[in-house]
Every structure is written in structure tokens, then in C-alpha cells.
Amino acid sequence: MARPKKNGIRRHLHIDPYIWAGESARMDKLVVWYDALPARQRTRMVVDLLVAAIHGELGVAAAADMKDEDSAQNKSALSELLKNMAMDEE
């Protein structure tokens, strides 16, 4: 039995895989987040996040200053970001 055909054209996107860790706190958090993703789903999840960001589906949240390690401010910024990322699917 043949595989079901998918709509559209299959494209290979080459995104530079090299990230310089230790460069900044923001990049270090990105690396920690990426490493925490499930191994076989990382790339698809990152592409889905990029698509949502490009289409404005993530909303707008106040930027958190990474130099200030105030945990209350960071938790507040995270909760605001998560509220903006919620999608109502029907």
C-alpha cells in the first residue's frame, strides 16, 4: 500500500545549526530550552514556533531584562508570555 500523498511541495530548509553558548544569558537559556525538547520532535517544534512568531500568533509581551535575576519579575514575564501564546482551537 502506498503512502498517502501530502498537499504542497516538500522543501528542505537549512538553518545554521551552530549556536555559540556562553555568549549571553539569552543564548544559554535557548540552548537549555532546546536540549529539553523531545529528541525526535525538536526541529518540528522550533519551525512551528517560528511560523507562529512570523504570523503574529504569539502576541506581544513585555521584554524581561536577563541581567536582572529578579525571580518575581522573570516569573511575571513568563506568565504573561504563556498567556499570549495560548491558542483557542475549535
N, C-alpha and C positions, 0 to 999 in steps of 0.2 A: 504494500500500500504506500503510495507516495505521500510525502509531507504536504500538509495544506499550504497553499500559497498565501503569502502576506502581501498586503497592499503597499505600494510605494516602491522606491528604489533603495537598495541596500548600499550604504556608504561607510567607508572606514574613515573615522576621524582620528588623526594623530595629534594628541595633546601632549606637550612636553612632559614626560614623567618625572623629571628631576626637580625636587624641591630642596632648597637649602634650609635645613633645620638649624636652629641655633642663631638664626639671623635676627629674629624678632619674636616676641611673645605671641603675636598673632599667627605666625607661620608654625610655631611649635604647637599651638592649640589645633591648627589644621592637621598636622601630622598625627597628633594623638587621636583626633576625631576620625581621621581616615583609617588608622590602624584598628579602631574599634568597630568598624563596619564589617559585616559578614564577608568572608573572603571571596566568594563567587558572585557577590552582588554589588561590590564596591563601585565599579565603573558605571553600571546602570544607575545606581542611586545618585552618583555625582552628576551624571548627564541629566537626570530628572530634576535635580536641584538647579542646575544651570538653566534649563529650559524654563522652569518656574520663575527664576530671577529675571530672565530676559522678557518674559511675558507679564511681569509685574504682579505675579500671583503671591509673592511673599509679603507684600505690604511694606510699610515703612516703619522702622523702629529707631529710637534714639541710639546713637553710637555710644558704646561703652569704652571708656579710656582704659586701655590694657595696662598702662603703667601704674595706675592706682589699684592696689589689690584690696579694695574695699569690697568684702564679700556681699554685703547687703545691696550695694549698687549693681554688682555683677548679677546677682540673683534677680533683681528687678528688671534689668535689661534683658536677661534670658527669658523671663516670663512674658515680657512684652513681645519679644521676638516670636516666641512659640504661639502666642495669641494671634499674631499676624499671619503665621504660617498655616493655621487651621483652615482646611478647605471643607466646604459643605458639599458633599457628593450626594446626588439623588439617584 
